[in-house]
Amino acid sequence: MTDLDATTGRHLRGKYAVVGVGETEYTRGSGMTTRALGTHAIRAAVADAGLKPGDIDGMLSYSANDSTPSPAMAGDLGMRLNFYMDCIGGGSSTEALVGIAMGVIEAGLCRTVAIFRAMNGYSQMRIGGTGRSKGRSALSGDALFGRAYGQISAGQMFAPSFMRHMHEFGTTPAQVAHVKVIHSEHASNNPKAYYRQRVAVDDVLSSRMICKPLRLLDCCVETDNANCIIVTSMDRAKDCRHTPAKILSVVGRCSKPRMDNHFQAGPITTVAGHYAKRILWPNAGVGPEDIQVTGSYDAFTFTTLMQLEDYGFCAKGEGGDYVSSGIMRLGGKRPNNTSGGHLCEGYTHGIAMVIENVRQLRHDVDDSCPIGPDGKRQHSFDYSEGGCRQVRDVELSANLGWATPNTGSALVMQRGH
């Protein structure tokens, strides 16, 4: 396989930024269309950036045939677009679309891009063949390789990789349960999180089996919600409302040798981050050891573990020790998913974890800490239940997006000054 030259994207390092973020509540039963949800999130992100609707002239979105396209959103919000694109995609989409936004602005097609995801992921289109899904449609595409073997839901498709990791490296369910435990601690300090109750390792291990080795509490929470981020150049970011989250590097949908059935291109314990890191870190000019907070996709507890390994935060096979060591906990060396992530806050196909890291880099995560006389949040850095979730003095973050073991995207951001 051919790798990119290590200097390919360095000329874009620090040239673009995320300047606005917005979201709806995370609910089960929004009572709204995806069109209404999306307009609420986009409007919130534009206001957060200190911009007006007319300042947005590009729009990108992704869905799983369960959302509303960009032109409808733009029309409802009074925006005229110079560029838009809607794609079908899942958990690797956000970071990939950030890269596309940078590219189209660089090419002069537009100046400021809104990226959104709107979904009724609980009350309408649910993963795994429930709700208003197309589970009985004619077999085509990837389904030809998996559905005949019972691989319908994400958990069923990914479970062989998780089982092999346990067999090959001795990873235990108790080790992996710490991902849920730690994310639940973070969610307990997040007023927006759908599940805010802290859980213990025994709670995870005693929850009912869904698909071996995944138990109920190893799996993400299905929710209805919409989220949006605003990307523009650093030149324009200087006039926006908040400290920008400067983009150092992005990887978009980097893949293993086989896309249709990755089990045919082993080892199956290796995920796309193994290849993506060869682009991500050289272009960013930093390495995993420099990152202070991560947003590693947690559709399942195991997906976080495997990505952290393959992006180089620990050696291959040491993920069980890494996630159970306390390093990912608020107050630890490198907190992960400080909002509670998909396991606790709400399932958004990855975009909410980018939003959380943007707020971390602003030093203004919306926790229970009060706003001071200077208009800035006065963080206590007390991470006990109901307390703060701001990482102290954070300057660098990484988001690791997951679609399947064979496809992933990633994003490194830095606090702007």
Secondary structure, 3 states (H helix, E strand, C coil): CCCCCCCCCHHHCCCEEEEEEEECCCECCCCCCHHHHHHHHHHHHHHHHCCCHHHCCEEEEEECCCCCCHHHHHHHHCCCCCEEEEEECCCCHHHHHHHHHHHHHHCCCCCEEEEEEEEECCCCECCCCCECCCCCCCCCCCHHHHHHHCCCCHHHHHHHHHHHHHHHHCCCHHHHHHHHHHHHHHHCCCCCCCCCCCCCHHHHHHCCEEECCEEHHHECCCCEEEEEEEEEEHHHHCCCCCCCEEEEEEEEEEECCCCCCHHHCCCCCCCCHHHHHHHHHHHHCCCHHHCCEEEECCCEHHHHHHHHHHCCCCCCCCHHHHHHCCCCCCCCCCCECCCCHHHHCCCCCCHHHHHHHHHHHHCCCCCCCCECCCCCECCCCCCCCCCCCCCCCCCEEEEEEEEECCEEEEEEEEECC
